[in-house]
């Protein structure tokens, strides 16, 4: 029989850990997360799959989805897997700790363009480390900026949300280089000619 009280405590610790991650307080987050473990839910194979998926999501800078998977691995993993999950959670916390400064830099750069970014096919979202980009805007970019893995599909948690405009892709950011890239995209879109209208 599952001990519902114990399970409730586990989720409370996880909730406190997640709250600290969102604030970028890595040390506090890890103190709470280290307490989270459910021996009855142990599943080394599934924990391995969760870690693989979590790291793939983290490489895309899809932080919320990566955190979900690291938490799953933390609950059911071995000692080594739990340590790997904590390391991943720490990386997310470090990104979150710098996000306010990065976002301020990004928004300042976008304002300096002197044009509403929505008119360029871009939009920022409060609390998200990404910039939305329309398909039409992405099609205007030169190969220098459109190549590579900077422009990605939307993270799962945004698919059902109401967005400023219809968009299937975004440009996530987690460091200064990402911000520089987004500002270069915005500058190029500002100077780009209008695409010819498709005939019906």
C-alpha positions in Angstrom: 0.0 0.0 0.0 1.3 3.5 -0.9 2.0 5.7 2.1 0.1 8.8 1.1 1.6 10.9 3.9 5.1 10.0 2.8 4.2 10.7 -0.8 2.7 14.1 0.2 5.9 15.0 2.0 8.0 14.0 -1.1 5.9 16.3 -3.4 6.1 19.1 -0.8 9.9 18.9 -0.9 9.8 18.8 -4.7 7.5 21.8 -4.9 9.9 23.7 -2.6 12.8 22.7 -4.7 11.1 23.8 -7.9 10.2 27.1 -6.3 13.9 27.7 -5.5 14.9 26.7 -9.0 12.5 29.3 -10.5 14.2 31.9 -8.3 17.6 30.8 -9.4 18.5 29.8 -5.9 20.5 26.6 -6.8 21.8 25.8 -3.3 18.4 25.9 -1.7 16.8 24.0 -4.6 19.3 21.2 -4.3 18.9 21.0 -0.5 15.2 20.3 -1.0 15.6 18.0 -4.0 18.2 15.8 -2.2 15.4 14.8 0.2 13.2 13.5 -2.7 13.3 9.8 -3.3 10.7 7.0 -3.4 12.3 3.5 -3.0 8.9 1.9 -3.9 9.0 3.7 -7.3 12.6 2.6 -8.1 12.9 1.9 -11.8 16.5 2.1 -13.2 15.5 1.6 -16.8 12.8 4.3 -16.8 15.1 6.7 -14.8 17.7 6.2 -17.6 15.1 7.1 -20.2 14.1 10.2 -18.2 17.7 11.4 -18.0 18.3 10.9 -21.7 15.1 12.9 -22.5 15.9 15.5 -19.8 19.3 16.2 -21.2 18.0 16.4 -24.8 15.4 19.0 -23.7 18.0 20.9 -21.7 20.2 21.1 -24.9 17.2 22.8 -26.6 16.8 25.1 -23.6 13.3 23.8 -22.9 13.8 24.3 -19.2 10.4 23.4 -17.8 10.2 20.2 -19.7 13.7 19.2 -18.8 13.0 19.9 -15.1 9.9 17.6 -15.2 12.1 14.8 -16.5 14.9 15.3 -14.1 12.4 15.3 -11.2 11.0 11.9 -12.5 14.6 10.5 -12.6 15.2 11.8 -9.1 12.2 9.9 -7.7 12.9 6.6 -9.3 16.7 6.5 -10.0 19.7 4.8 -8.5 22.2 6.8 -6.4 24.2 7.6 -9.6 21.1 8.5 -11.6 19.9 10.7 -8.7 23.2 12.5 -8.7 23.0 13.0 -12.5 19.4 14.4 -12.1 20.6 16.8 -9.4 23.4 18.0 -11.7 20.9 18.7 -14.4 18.6 20.5 -12.0 21.5 22.6 -10.9 22.2 23.6 -14.5 18.6 24.7 -14.9 18.9 26.7 -11.7 22.0 28.4 -12.9 20.3 29.4 -16.2 17.3 30.8 -14.1 19.7 32.8 -11.9 21.0 34.7 -14.9 17.7 35.0 -16.8 16.6 38.3 -15.4 19.8 40.0 -16.5 19.7 38.3 -19.9 16.1 39.3 -20.5 16.8 42.9 -19.6 19.6 43.0 -22.0 17.5 41.4 -24.7 14.6 43.8 -24.2 16.9 46.8 -24.2 18.4 45.7 -27.5 15.0 45.0 -29.0 13.7 48.5 -28.0 16.7 50.1 -29.6 15.5 48.9 -33.0 12.9 51.6 -32.9 10.1 49.3 -34.2 7.6 47.1 -32.5 9.0 43.6 -32.6 5.6 42.1 -33.3 5.8 43.9 -36.7 8.9 41.9 -37.4 7.3 38.6 -36.6 8.8 38.3 -33.1 7.4 38.3 -29.6 8.6 37.8 -26.1 6.7 36.0 -23.3 6.8 37.0 -19.7 8.6 34.4 -17.6 9.9 32.4 -20.7 13.4 32.2 -21.9 12.5 32.4 -25.6 11.3 34.7 -28.4 8.5 33.6 -30.6 9.1 33.8 -34.4 6.5 33.4 -37.2 7.1 31.1 -40.1 7.1 34.1 -42.4 9.8 35.9 -40.4 12.0 32.8 -40.3 11.7 32.5 -44.1 13.1 36.0 -44.5 16.4 35.1 -42.7 19.6 34.7 -44.7 21.3 31.3 -44.5 23.9 32.7 -42.1 21.2 33.2 -39.5 18.7 30.5 -40.4 21.2 27.6 -40.4 22.0 25.7 -37.2 19.8 24.7 -34.3 18.9 28.1 -32.9 15.3 28.2 -34.2 13.3 25.4 -32.7 9.8 24.1 -32.3 7.8 25.4 -29.4 8.2 23.6 -26.1 5.4 21.3 -25.1 3.9 23.6 -22.3 3.2 26.4 -24.8 1.4 24.4 -27.4 -2.0 24.8 -25.8 -1.5 28.4 -24.6 -2.8 31.5 -26.2 0.1 33.3 -27.9 0.4 36.9 -29.2 0.3 35.4 -32.8 0.3 32.0 -34.5 3.7 30.6 -34.1 5.2 27.1 -34.2 8.8 28.0 -33.6 10.9 30.0 -31.2 14.4 31.1 -30.4 15.3 30.0 -26.8 18.0 31.8 -24.9 20.2 30.8 -21.9 23.4 32.8 -22.4 24.8 36.0 -23.8 25.5 34.4 -27.2 21.9 33.5 -27.6 20.8 37.1 -26.9 23.3 38.4 -29.5 21.9 36.0 -32.0 18.3 37.1 -31.3 19.2 40.7 -31.7 21.0 39.9 -35.0 17.8 38.2 -36.2 15.7 41.2 -35.2 18.1 43.6 -37.0 18.0 41.5 -40.1 14.2 41.3 -40.1 14.0 45.0 -39.7 16.0 45.5 -42.9 14.5 42.5 -44.8 12.2 43.2 -47.8 8.6 42.0 -47.7 8.1 38.5 -49.1 6.0 38.4 -52.2 2.4 37.5 -51.5 1.4 34.0 -52.6 -1.2 33.9 -55.3 -4.4 32.0 -54.3 
